[in-house]
């Protein structure tokens, strides 16, 4: 019985600890908030999983909607932070680049309504990594369902 318990403990996947959040004074985040019309889509297909609200959004492409692009730059880096990698809540890599002080990294987040409705990605994590690609620190951005915009858990506004 004890042997079985020990085997279960050893075979259970362990969660990797999350790196600490980067201090707010060590990075700069600028929002480029504009209004864009949705691009025209081809209506020659039927999506059986699409809700009525999603269909209305897709078809009504004429009215401009709030659109968000962010610009991230780092004001202070530790000796270990040599790369920056951005992933979204779907674990999709958005980019991975060498990090430089003051360089602006732009990320197109898309329509804010889609983020609030959870149609597209709504959480983005910037990982600062060491030369051996281990996460050293992170900056966490999230748009909640009510439109609240959080940066490292601190409210920065509402869309």
N, C-alpha and C positions, 0 to 999 in steps of 0.2 A: 504494500500500500504506500509506504513512504517513497519507494522507488518510483512509483507511478506519479506521485505528487511532484517529486523533483524533476521528472521528465517533462511534466506539464509546464512547470515554471520555466524550464530552459527552452522549451519549444514555443512558448507564447511570445509573439512579436512584441518587442519593447518600443514604445514611442520615443523618438529622438527628441531631446529637449529643444525648445524653441530658443533662438538667439535673442538677446535683449533688444529692446526698442531703442532706436537711435534718438538721442536728445533733440528736442525741437530746435534748439539754437545751432545745431550742426548741419541742418539742411534747409533749403528754401523751396517752397511749393507755391507755384503760381497757377491760377485757373484761367483758362481762356474759355469764356462762356459766351456762346453765340447762338443764333437761331438759324436753323437750316431746314429746308424742305426734305422730306424723305424722297429717295430716288424712286422713279417709276419702276414698278415690278411687273413681271410677266404674269398675267392672270390665266395662263393656259394650264395650270396645274391645280390639283385639289390636295390639300393637306388635311387628312382626317383627324389629326391630333390638334389642329389649330382651333383656338377658342373663337367665339364671335368677336370679342374685343380685339384679339390679335388680328383677325381678318379686317376689321374696320381700320385699325392702325395701318395695315399693309396697303389697303386700297386707297385710303384718304391721304395721299402723298402731297397734296397741294399746300396745306397750311404749314408754316414754319414751326419747328419745335426746338426746345432748348437742347443744345449739343455741347459736349464738354471735351476739352483737350487739356491735359495738365502738363506743366513744365517743372521738372524736378532738377535741382542742382544741389551739390553738396559743398558746404562751407568749411567743414572740418572732417578730416579722415584720420583714422588711426593708421599705424604702420602696417597693420595686418590687412586693412581694407584695400584690395587692389582691383576687384571686379564688382560690377553691379548686375544683378539679374532680377527681372520682374516677371512674376507669375500672377495669373488671375485665380479666382476661386474654383475654376474648372481644372486647375493645375496645368494650364496651358502656358508655355513660356512665351512671353511677349518680346523680350530681348535679353541678351547677355552681352555686356561690353566691359572694356577696361574702364575703370572709374578714374575721373580726373576732377581736381578741385575746380569749382566754378563752371564746369561744362554743363550745358543744359540738356537733359534727357526728356524728350517729349513723348507723350503717350496719348493716343486717341482713344478716349473711353466711349464715345458714342452718345446716343440720345439718352438723356437723364430719365425719361419715362420708361425706357426699356430696362434700365438698371433698377429702377424702383419696382417694376413689375416682375423682375427676375427673368426677363426674356433673354438678356445678355449678361455677361459677367458684371458683378457688382462689388467685388473685393479684389484689390490689387496689393501685392506685397513686393516691396523692393528689398532684396537680400543683398547685403554687402558681404563679399566673400574674400577669403584669404587666397594666397597663391595656390594652395592645395585644394581649392574649391570647397572649403568648409564655411558655413554661414557664421559670420562674426556678429552682425547686427541686422536689424530690419526696420523698415518703415511700412506701416500697415494703413491702407486707405480703404474705406468701406462706405458705400451708399446704402443706408437702411431703407426699408420699404416705405417709410413715411417721408423719405427724401433727406433725412439728416445725413450730413457728410462728416465722417469721423476720420481723424488722422491720429494714429497711435492711441485710439480710444478717447481722444479729446474732440469735442464738438467744434467744428469749424464753419458751420453754416447749414443751410437747408435749401434744397432745390425744389 
